[in-house]
Every structure is written in structure tokens, then in C-alpha cells.
Amino acid sequence: MAGVSLKCGDCGTLLKSVEEAQEHAELTKHTDFSESTEAVLNLVCSTCGKPCRSKTESDLHTKRTGHTEFSDKTSETVKPITLEVPKAQSSNDVDMIDAANSGEPEEMVVPDVDSKLLEELEAMGFSKERATRALHFSGNSSLEAAANWIVEHEDDADIDKMPLVSAKSKSEHPKPSLTPEERKAKAQELKERARKKKEEEEKRMEREREKERIRIGKELLEAKRMEEENERKRIIALRKAEKDEERRAREKIRQKLEEDKAERRRKLGLPAEDPTASKPPPPVVEEKKSSLPIRPATKSEQMRECLRSLKQSNKGDDAKVKTAFNTLLTYIKNAATKPEEEKFRKIRLSNAAFQDRVGKLEGGIKFLELCGFEKIEGDEFLFLPRDKIDRAVLNSAGAELNSAINNPFFGVL
């Protein structure tokens, strides 16, 4: 498809004709233009008939007037663009057209030109016809202007034909040419007009850019708000999951305690508790405030408190806490499964690995002492005597350690 517009390679503006491209180049100093198959829009307001060249112009018109209906007549006006500036009709052609239109034959004569300039052009090697045509169409202003005209029009088919003008127009006095001062003033006026037009265009573009910045800013604020809302919902869901996991962990511990209790009753020969039997309500005990901390009653609760203290004092280092719990579980498991081997029941307190993993952590040594380990030989060793091994205590310690290791919310509350 032939080009239907010219596109400025510097700013992307679409232009309908070569004349518009030249005007755009004068205003913006842009020089990179190319043919484009994209047509300049022709949106006509159905209410007031105002034409708009782009979607931006139609949006601005809608904002100013409230008119929203536009008819797209782009396809009606699209036609291939010509890259050649149309040649101005010579006075000879105009005179001939006028004579033809009048229907009367009109006398045609050679125009008067500056004889001195004509001689100089002929001396330069130009034919009389070419020199006369150049002087006539350059306004007899100067030798340089005539020479430039010849260079610009040397490819014209009628360059070597003697120009003819109407005898009537020849008798008319030519319009006086502008003085240098007038030409300078005229040029200054054109420059001032171009400058004002450029400033208006820059202001309009700045307003468009400001509107675009405001739109982008609003979109960014909305995106940030949505992100914060999604993060809030995610945190709420995570907390709910944590509470559910904590509830399940407590229920599992409660079931384990019930099973241990039933197992102890079975070993003691006591009948199993009837779950349907109604239990008497616990006595109401008046709560008394005390400045002293309440210590856990059972050994299992004391062990759990040791493990909770160990995790709380190392809250920022989960790896260290997990290592400590696994180390304690290894000591308890070895003592319970291999009680005949003394090396599994004796720990050197000065051992660097033991100190790093358990010894220097709050609650670590106390947990082992609750399992039956005792300090011997001037507090140099922790030792579990063979005759003091209590499998029930060791099993309870293992259960507490397994709960602390497998429950991610252990020690949170």
C-alpha cells in the first residue's frame, strides 16, 4: 500500500502532506521523516462537527464540551501522499487559463526583464529564453536569485521556452518589491509567529504529559493498595492456619496424655475410666495474685517448660534450637534402648560439642537432670545410674521432645 501519511521519526507525529511536514520541521527542527501506511485520523464530532486528528484531541474535546459521539471519516479522506511539492503555476499559465476562460483571444508578449542582468546571464552561457524565464520568475531581484532559480528548475520541460505574459498584465505596474528593512521585519514576524506556535505546542504536550503522569500515579497507588490488601489477607490466613495447627498439636498432646494415663492405670491394675461417666465439676478456687512464678507440678510439665525456655531464649536461631532438641532426643533414646552401656549414660560437661549444642543453652542441662542425670566427680560429668533409669520418665521426655520438634508452633504461646 502506498504511503498515506508522513511520520516524524523524532517524535512520531503523523502528517497529512509534505507542506505539513515542512511546517512541522520549521517549528521543531526535526528532520527525520518517512512514508507511513498509517492514516491521520479524521474523527468528526457528531454534535458540533469539530474535526479531530487523533484520539488525544477527541478525548480533550470530550472533556471540554461533554460531546462523546464521533464519526470516523478517516477512510473517506485517505489517499496516497505525494512527496513532491506542487509547482506554482507560472503567470504565463495563469494568463493563458484566464484567456481561455474569458473566451476571447488575448495578446501574449515577452515579459520585460532587466536588460543588464539578462546580458550577464547570457555571458555566463545561459540561453536568452532560459535567462529571461529565470529573471521573470525571480522578480528581476538579482543575478544570484536568477541563477538559483535556473539551478532549481533546470529539469523543467519548458525551461528553454520563452515565457509569455498577457499584454494587459504587462501594462500593469508591478507591485513594488519589499525593501531590505521590510523583508527583515517580515522575516522577524514569521519567526515570532513560529516561536509562539512552538511554545503553544510545547505547553499542550506538557499538559498531556502531566495528565499521563497523574494517570500513572493513580494506577501505581491503586496497585500498591491492592498489594497491601492481599498481604493483609495472606497474614490473616497464615495466623488462622497457625492457630489451627496449634489447636491440633494440643489435641494430639491431650490424646497422648490420656493414652499414657490409661496405660498407667492398666499397669496398676485399675479399671479403665468410663468416658461417659460424669465427672464432678472442679472446685472453684479463688484466684490469688502472687508475685512468684507458678512452677509446673508434674515432671512432664517441667520438661516442657525447659524446652519452651530453650526455644524462647534462642528465638532468632531456629537451627540452633532444632539441633539442641535432636541432641537431647539422642541422649534420651540411647539411655532408654541401651541402658547396659555406660558410655550412653555418661556425658562430659566440658565437651565442646555438648556445650555448643546443649550445655550453654538455657534449660538444656536441667532437662537432662529431670530425666535422671546427676552431676558427679566435681560437676565434671552428667551421669544416669543404671538403677535409676525410669523408662516412663524417659518415654515422657521423648514424647515432649518429639512434640517440640514436630510442632512448628511449640513455644509460641
C-alpha positions in Angstrom: 0.0 0.0 0.0 1.3 3.4 -0.9 2.1 5.8 1.9 -0.9 7.8 3.1 1.0 10.0 5.7 4.4 11.2 6.7 5.7 10.1 10.1 8.3 12.1 12.1 11.0 9.8 13.2 11.9 12.1 16.1 8.5 12.5 17.8 6.2 10.0 16.0 3.7 12.7 14.8 1.7 11.8 11.7 1.3 14.4 9.0 -1.1 14.6 6.1 1.1 16.3 3.4 4.6 17.5 2.6 3.5 21.0 3.5 2.6 19.9 7.0 5.9 18.1 7.3 7.8 21.3 6.2 5.9 23.4 8.8 6.5 20.7 11.5 10.2 20.7 10.6 10.4 24.6 10.9 8.7 24.5 14.3 10.5 21.6 15.9 13.8 21.4 13.9 13.0 17.7 13.3 14.4 16.3 10.0 13.7 12.5 10.0 10.5 11.9 8.0 9.4 8.7 6.3 6.3 7.5 4.5 3.7 5.6 6.6 0.7 3.5 5.8 -1.0 4.7 8.9 -3.6 7.3 8.1 -4.1 10.5 10.1 -7.4 10.1 11.9 -10.3 12.2 10.8 -12.8 12.0 13.8 -15.7 14.4 13.4 -17.8 15.3 16.4 -21.4 14.3 15.7 -22.7 17.2 17.9 -20.7 20.2 16.8 -18.9 19.0 13.7 -15.4 19.7 15.1 -12.7 17.5 13.3 -10.1 15.8 15.5 -6.8 14.4 14.1 -6.1 12.0 16.9 -7.6 10.1 19.8 -6.0 12.6 22.2 -7.7 15.5 20.5 -11.1 13.8 20.7 -10.6 13.0 24.4 -9.7 16.6 25.1 -12.7 17.8 23.1 -15.0 15.4 25.1 -13.5 16.7 28.4 -14.1 20.3 27.4 -17.6 20.0 25.8 -19.0 16.7 27.1 -19.5 15.5 23.5 -18.9 11.8 23.2 -20.2 10.8 19.8 -17.6 10.9 16.9 -17.9 9.6 13.4 -14.7 8.1 11.9 -14.2 9.6 8.4 -10.6 8.6 8.0 -11.2 6.2 5.2 -13.1 8.9 3.2 -10.1 11.2 3.2 -7.3 8.7 2.9 -5.3 9.0 -0.3 -1.7 8.2 -1.3 0.6 11.0 -0.3 2.9 12.7 -2.9 6.3 13.6 -1.9 6.6 16.4 -4.5 5.6 19.9 -3.6 3.1 21.1 -6.2 4.7 23.6 -8.6 3.3 27.0 -8.5 1.6 28.0 -11.7 3.5 30.5 -13.7 2.0 33.8 -14.6 2.1 32.7 -18.2 0.0 29.7 -17.4 -2.4 31.8 -15.3 -2.8 34.3 -18.1 -3.4 31.5 -20.6 -6.1 30.0 -18.3 -7.7 33.3 -17.8 -7.7 33.9 -21.5 -9.2 30.5 -22.2 -11.9 31.1 -19.5 -12.8 34.5 -20.9 -13.4 33.1 -24.3 -11.6 36.0 -26.0 -8.1 35.7 -27.7 -5.6 37.7 -25.7 -2.3 39.1 -27.0 0.7 37.4 -25.4 4.1 39.2 -25.2 7.6 38.5 -23.8 7.8 40.0 -20.2 10.1 42.9 -19.5 13.2 41.9 -17.7 16.4 43.8 -16.5 18.5 44.0 -19.7 21.7 44.3 -17.8 21.0 41.2 -15.8 19.9 39.5 -19.0 23.2 40.3 -20.6 25.2 39.0 -17.7 23.3 35.7 -17.7 23.9 35.2 -21.4 27.5 36.0 -20.8 27.5 33.1 -18.3 26.4 30.8 -21.0 22.6 30.6 -20.4 20.3 30.9 -23.4 18.2 34.0 -23.8 15.0 32.1 -23.2 16.3 30.4 -20.0 17.7 33.7 -18.7 14.5 35.6 -19.5 12.4 33.0 -17.7 14.7 33.0 -14.7 14.7 36.8 -14.4 10.9 37.0 -14.8 10.1 34.3 -12.2 12.7 35.6 -9.7 11.2 39.1 -9.9 14.3 40.7 -11.5 15.7 40.9 -8.0 19.3 40.0 -8.6 21.7 37.9 -10.7 22.2 35.4 -7.8 18.4 34.9 -7.5 18.0 34.2 -11.2 21.0 31.8 -11.2 19.5 30.0 -8.2 16.1 29.7 -10.0 17.8 28.2 -13.0 19.5 25.6 -10.8 16.3 24.7 -9.1 14.2 24.4 -12.3 16.8 23.1 -14.8 14.8 19.9 -15.1 11.6 21.7 -16.1 10.3 20.7 -19.5 9.7 24.4 -20.5 13.0 25.7 -19.1 14.2 26.8 -22.6 10.9 28.2 -23.8 10.4 32.0 -23.9 7.9 33.0 -21.3 4.8 34.8 -22.4 2.6 37.1 -20.4 -0.6 38.9 -21.3 -0.1 42.3 -22.8 -2.7 43.5 -20.4 -0.8 42.3 -17.3 2.4 43.7 -18.8 1.0 47.2 -18.9 0.1 47.0 -15.2 2.6 48.3 -12.9 4.4 45.6 -11.0 4.0 45.5 -7.3 6.8 47.3 -5.6 9.3 44.9 -4.1 10.0 44.9 -0.4 12.8 47.0 0.9 15.6 45.2 2.9 14.1 46.6 6.1 10.6 45.4 5.2 11.9 42.0 4.3 13.8 41.8 7.6 10.7 42.8 9.5 8.6 40.3 7.6 11.1 37.5 8.4 11.1 38.6 12.1 7.3 38.4 12.1 7.4 34.9 10.6 10.0 33.8 13.2 7.9 35.3 16.0 4.8 33.5 14.8 6.6 30.2 14.5 8.1 30.7 18.0 4.7 31.3 19.5 3.2 28.3 17.7 6.1 26.2 19.0 5.5 27.4 22.6 1.8 26.6 22.4 2.6 23.2 21.1 5.1 22.6 23.9 2.6 23.7 26.5 0.0 21.4 25.1 2.4 18.5 25.1 3.4 19.3 28.7 -0.2 19.3 29.7 -0.6 15.9 28.1 2.5 14.6 29.8 1.3 15.9 33.1 -2.1 14.2 32.7 -0.3 11.0 31.8 1.9 11.3 34.9 -1.2 11.8 37.1 -2.9 8.7 35.5 0.2 6.6 36.0 0.5 7.8 39.6 -3.1 6.8 40.3 -2.6 3.4 38.8 0.5 2.9 40.9 -1.3 3.9 44.1 -4.2 1.6 43.3 -1.7 -1.3 42.6 0.0 -0.6 45.9 -3.3 -0.6 47.8 -4.3 -3.9 46.3 -0.9 -5.4 47.1 -1.2 -4.3 50.7 -4.8 -5.7 50.9 -3.6 -9.0 49.5 -0.7 -9.1 52.0 -3.2 -8.4 54.9 -5.4 -11.2 53.8 -2.4 -13.5 53.5 -1.3 -12.7 57.0 -4.8 -13.3 58.4 -4.9 -16.7 56.6 -1.5 -17.6 58.0 -2.4 -16.7 61.5 -5.6 -18.8 61.2 -3.5 -21.7 59.9 -1.1 -21.3 62.9 -3.9 -21.3 65.4 -5.4 -24.4 63.8 -2.1 -26.1 63.8 -1.6 -25.2 67.5 -5.0 -26.5 68.3 -4.3 -29.8 66.6 -1.0 -30.1 68.4 -2.6 -29.5 71.8 -5.3 -32.0 70.9 -2.6 -34.6 70.0 -0.8 -34.0 73.2 -4.0 -34.3 75.2 -4.8 -37.6 73.5 -1.2 -38.8 74.2 -1.6 -37.9 77.9 -5.0 -39.7 78.0 -3.3 -42.8 76.5 -0.4 -42.6 79.0 -2.9 -42.2 81.8 -4.8 -45.3 80.6 -1.6 -47.2 80.2 -0.6 -46.4 83.8 -4.0 -47.4 85.1 -3.7 -50.7 83.2 -0.3 -51.4 84.7 -1.5 -50.6 88.2 -4.5 -53.0 87.7 -7.0 -50.2 88.0 -10.2 -50.3 85.8 -10.3 -48.1 82.8 -12.1 -44.8 83.2 -15.6 -44.7 81.8 -15.6 -41.8 79.3 -19.4 -41.5 79.7 -19.3 -41.1 83.4 -20.0 -37.6 84.5 -17.1 -36.0 86.3 -17.7 -33.8 89.2 -17.1 -30.2 88.5 -13.7 -28.9 89.7 -13.8 -27.0 92.9 -13.9 -23.3 92.5 -10.7 -21.9 93.7 -10.4 -18.2 94.3 -7.6 -16.9 92.2 -4.9 -15.2 94.2 -2.3 -13.0 92.7 1.2 -13.8 93.6 4.5 -12.2 92.6 6.2 -15.6 92.5 6.0 -17.6 89.2 3.9 -20.8 89.3 6.1 -23.8 88.8 4.7 -26.8 86.8 3.5 -29.6 89.0 4.4 -32.7 87.0 7.8 -33.8 85.7 6.4 -33.8 82.1 5.3 -30.2 82.5 8.7 -29.3 84.0 10.4 -30.9 81.0 8.0 -29.0 78.6 8.8 -25.7 80.4 12.6 -26.4 80.0 12.2 -26.9 76.3 9.9 -23.8 75.9 12.6 -21.7 77.8 15.3 -23.1 75.5 13.3 -22.1 72.4 12.3 -18.7 73.7 15.8 -17.8 74.7 17.0 -18.6 71.2 14.0 -17.4 69.2 16.1 -15.9 66.4 18.0 -19.1 65.7 15.7 -22.0 64.7 18.6 -24.1 63.5 20.3 -24.0 67.0 17.0 -24.9 68.7 16.4 -27.8 66.4 19.9 -29.1 66.9 19.5 -28.9 70.7 16.2 -30.8 70.6 17.7 -33.6 68.4 20.8 -33.9 70.6 18.6 -34.3 73.7 16.4 -36.8 72.0 19.6 -38.8 71.0 20.8 -38.9 74.7 17.3 -40.0 75.9 16.9 -42.6 73.2 20.4 -44.2 73.8 19.8 -44.3 77.6 16.4 -46.0 77.1 17.4 -48.5 74.4 21.0 -49.3 75.6 20.9 -49.0 79.4 23.7 -51.6 79.9 26.3 -49.4 78.1 27.7 -46.8 80.4 29.0 -44.6 77.6 25.4 -43.7 76.7 24.6 -42.7 80.2 27.7 -40.5 80.9 28.3 -37.0 79.4 31.4 -34.9 79.9 30.2 -31.4 80.7 33.4 -29.8 79.4 32.9 -31.4 76.0 32.9 -28.6 73.4 30.2 -30.2 71.2 27.9 -30.8 74.1 28.4 -27.2 75.4 27.7 -25.8 72.0 24.6 -27.8 71.3 23.1 -28.2 74.8 25.2 -27.2 77.8 25.3 -23.4 77.3 21.6 -23.2 76.3 19.0 -22.3 78.9 17.1 -25.3 80.2 19.3 -27.9 78.4 21.1 -29.4 81.5 18.0 -29.0 83.7 16.1 -31.2 81.2 18.6 -34.0 81.5 18.5 -33.7 85.3 14.7 -34.1 85.2 15.4 -37.3 83.1 17.5 -38.7 86.0 21.0 -37.5 85.1 23.2 -36.4 88.0 26.4 -34.3 88.2 29.4 -36.3 89.6 33.1 -36.0 90.1 33.1 -32.4 91.0 30.4 -31.4 88.4 32.6 -32.7 85.6 30.2 -35.3 84.3 26.4 -35.9 84.0 25.7 -39.5 84.8 22.5 -41.6 84.8 22.9 -44.5 87.2 21.8 -47.9 86.0 19.5 -48.5 88.9 17.8 -45.0 88.5 16.7 -45.5 84.9 12.9 -44.8 84.8 11.6 -45.8 81.4 8.3 -44.0 82.0 10.2 -40.8 82.6 12.4 -41.3 79.6 9.4 -42.1 77.4 7.7 -38.9 78.6 10.8 -36.9 77.8 10.9 -38.4 74.3 7.3 -37.5 73.8 7.9 -34.0 74.9 11.0 -33.7 72.6 9.1 -35.2 69.6 6.3 -32.7 70.2 8.8 -29.8 70.3 10.5 -30.9 67.1 7.4 -31.7 65.0 5.1 -28.9 66.2 6.2 -25.7 64.4 4.2 -23.6 66.9 5.7 -25.1 70.0 6.7 -22.4 72.5 4.8 -19.7 70.5 2.3 -19.0 73.3 
